[in-house]
Amino acid sequence: MSKFSRYTEEQLVNLIRDGDEAAFTAMYDKYKERLAARLLQLVCNEAYAEELLQDVFLKIWEGRAQLNPGLSFKAYLYRITTNTAFNFMKRASKERDILAQIIQSSTELYNHIEADLFRKENQRLIDRILTGLSAQCRQVFVAVKLDGLSHNEAAERFGISTHTVNNHLQKGTRYLKGYLKSSGGLPLLLVLYLFSSV
């Protein structure tokens, strides 16, 4: 059993900020499988997902001095993971060899990936889409689907039951599916971003 097994996440983050490599390894072991699965959903290629996983944790280590122990490390980690995948796919859309391998690996990937998807305007697009949801529904949906919180964590954050969390997720999913139909569809990676489980 690791000596860090009883440490809180905040304690681990503080150790990592101080350059503790063993604490960093413990955090890596805690999240590596979940993040690898998330990356595989986003880039549809196992080899690239593994490479990006290493990039994510390298960024965490190199930027350890800026970590804030008072904020959710899990949410921060999922944000970096998603952004890393988006940046990779932006590059892939311009490099035919990479894009060809991704397409070959996935039966769901469209024949083209729109480069605009990976620009900062993306977040504005997502925010605009989600404005059709009620305030709490939108907050719960973002917390679970984008920030990586579990149903229990979201329930605790917003002071509601897990049943209510599940209801909000169902409403959000129904709304977005309706949006997809009415809008004529969205680029696949954005669909994965919004609908993939975490």
N, C-alpha and C positions, 0 to 999 in steps of 0.2 A: 504493500500500500504506500502510495506517495506521501511524503511528509506534508504535502500541500493539500491533501484531500479534505482536511477540515478547515481550510482557510476560506474566508469569504472572497467573493470576486473583487470587492474593493481592496481587500488586503493584498491579493495577488497583483492587482493593477499598481498599487503603491510600490510593491517589490520590483515590478517590471520597470517602473519609472526610475528606480534607483539602479537599474542595470543588472538585476538578478536573472541570470540566464536559466537557472533551474525553474524559477517561477514562470518564466516565459515558456519553457518547454511544457510545463504542466498545463498552461492555458492552451497551448497548441494541441496537446493531446485531448483536451476537453472538447475542443470545437472542430478539429480537423475533419472528422467524418461528416458532420452536418454541413460544413462549408463546402466540402468536396462534392457532396450531393447537390447542393445549391448551384455550384458552378457548372456541374454537368447538365443541369436543367437549362442553364442559360446559354452555354456555348455548344452543347450537344456533341462534345468530343472529349473522351476520357483523358487523353494525353494532354490536351490543352488545359483541361480543368485542373489536373495535377500541377501543371506548370504555374497556372494562375494562383493556385492555393499557396504555393511558395512565395509568389509575389506579394500576396495579401499580408502574410506574416512578416515578410521582410519590411514592408511599409510600416507595420505596427512597431517592429523593433526599432527601425530607424527614426520613427517619430515618437518614441516612447516618452520623451520629456514633455510632450504636449498632451499626454493622456490625462483625462480628468476622472479621478476615482469616484467623484460624486455623481457621475452620469452612468447610464447603462452601457457597460462595455459590450454586451451582446448586441445591442442595437447599433452601436458604433461599428462593430465588426461586420455586421450584415450590410451596412451602408457601404463600407469600403469594398466588401466582396462584390456587391452589385455594380458599383462604379468601376471596379477593376475589370469586370466582365464586359461592361458597356464600352470601355475604352479599347479593350481587345477587339470587340466586334466592330468598332469603328475602323480600326486598322485593318481588320479582316475584309471589310467591305471594299478596301482599296487594294488589297493584295490577293490576287486570284488564286494562288496556290493554297493559302490558308482557307479562303472561302470555299474552295472546292472540297477540301478535306472535311470541313464542317457540314457542308451539304451532303456529302457522301455518308457521314455518320448519322444523319438524322432523316427520318422519313417525314418529319413534320415541317422542316424548314422551307420557307418559300424560295423561289428561284432568284430572288434578289433581296438585299437588305438595304434599307434606306439610310444613307449616312446621316441625314438630319435627326434620326432617332437618337443618335448618340451625342448630340450637342446639349448645351445647357437648357435650351428651349424645351427639352424633353420633360423636365420637371414641371415647367409651366403647363405643358399639355396635360400631364397627369393631374396636376392640381385643378385644372379647368374641368376635366372630366369628372373628378370626384366632388365638385361643388354641387352636383345634382343629388348628393346624399345629405341626410340630416347631419348636423354637426357631430353628434356623438357617434353615429354610424360611421362617418368618415374617419374620425379619430381612431376608433377601434379597428377599422379595416386597415388603415395605414400602420398602426402599431403591430398588428399581427402579420400582415402580408408584406410590408416593406421593411419594418424594423426588426422583424423576427421574434417578437414576443410570443410566448405560448398563450393558450386560452386562459390559463390560471393567472399568468403574469398580467395580461391585459385586464382581467377582471379585478385584480388587486389595484392596478394603476387607476382605473376609472371608478372604483367603488361599486361595481355591479357584479351580478352572478355570471358564472361561466355559460349558463343557458342564454342569458342576454347577449353575451359576447358572440355565441354561436348564431343567434338570431340576426345580429348586425352583420356578421360575415355572409350569411345567406342572402340578406337583403342587398348587400353590396355586390355580391356576385351576380344576382339576378339583374340588378341595375346595369352593371357593366356588360353583361351579355346582351341586354337590350340595346345598350349604346353601340356595341359592335355591329348589331344587325342594322340599326338605323343609320350608322355612319358609313356603312359599306366596308367595315373592317379596319383593323389597325395593323401596323407592322408586327410580325410575329414576336420579336424580342420584347416589345412592349406588352403584348399579351402574356408572355411568360413571366414578365416582371410583375404583373398584376395578379396573375392567377396561380402561379406555382406555389406549392405549399412549402412551409419552412419548418 
